[in-house]
Amino acid sequence: MARFQCAICSYDGHAAWAGELVCPRCGSTIGVRAAVGIEEMTEREADAFEAAADQLAKEADDEEGE
């Protein structure tokens, strides 16, 4: 399950994560936020998320060393 918030129809609730940032109520792709647990993500999504987190940590370490 993921938590969705939609600025278009004011939806704020939980729905199954299908891999798309789409409001489960109105179908909007604009103004939609989702909180997805890593256990809900596909392996590809989780790997990309972890790679992005590693890159951000590396950049923060590089800035501290300057």
C-alpha positions in Angstrom: 0.0 0.0 0.0 1.0 3.6 -0.7 -0.3 6.8 0.7 -1.5 9.2 -2.0 -2.4 12.9 -1.8 -4.0 14.6 -4.8 -4.2 18.4 -5.2 -6.8 18.1 -7.9 -9.6 16.1 -6.1 -8.2 16.4 -2.5 -7.8 12.6 -2.2 -5.7 11.7 0.9 -5.6 8.0 1.5 -4.0 4.6 0.9 -4.2 2.5 -2.3 -2.2 -0.2 -3.9 1.0 1.0 -5.6 1.0 0.1 -9.3 4.3 1.7 -10.2 2.6 4.9 -11.5 2.2 8.3 -9.9 -1.6 8.6 -10.6 -4.4 9.5 -8.3 -6.4 6.4 -7.5 -9.6 8.5 -7.2 -9.6 10.9 -10.2 -6.7 9.5 -12.4 -4.8 12.8 -12.4 -1.1 12.8 -12.9 -0.7 16.4 -12.0 -0.4 17.5 -8.3 -0.1 13.9 -7.0 2.2 12.9 -4.2 2.8 9.3 -3.0 4.7 7.8 -0.1 5.7 4.3 -1.1 7.5 1.9 1.2 10.6 0.3 -0.2 8.9 -3.1 0.2 6.2 -2.0 -2.2 8.6 -1.0 -4.9 9.8 -3.2 -7.7 13.5 -4.3 -7.5 14.3 -1.8 -10.3 12.6 1.1 -8.4 14.3 0.2 -5.2 17.7 -0.1 -6.8 17.3 3.3 -8.5 16.2 4.9 -5.1 19.2 3.4 -3.3 21.5 4.6 -6.1 20.1 8.1 -5.8 20.5 8.1 -2.0 24.1 6.9 -2.4 24.9 9.7 -4.9 23.4 12.3 -2.5 25.4 11.0 0.4 28.6 11.1 -1.8 27.9 14.7 -2.9 27.3 15.7 0.7 30.7 14.1 1.7 32.4 15.9 -1.1 31.0 19.3 -0.1 32.2 18.7 3.5 35.7 18.0 2.3 36.0 21.2 0.4 
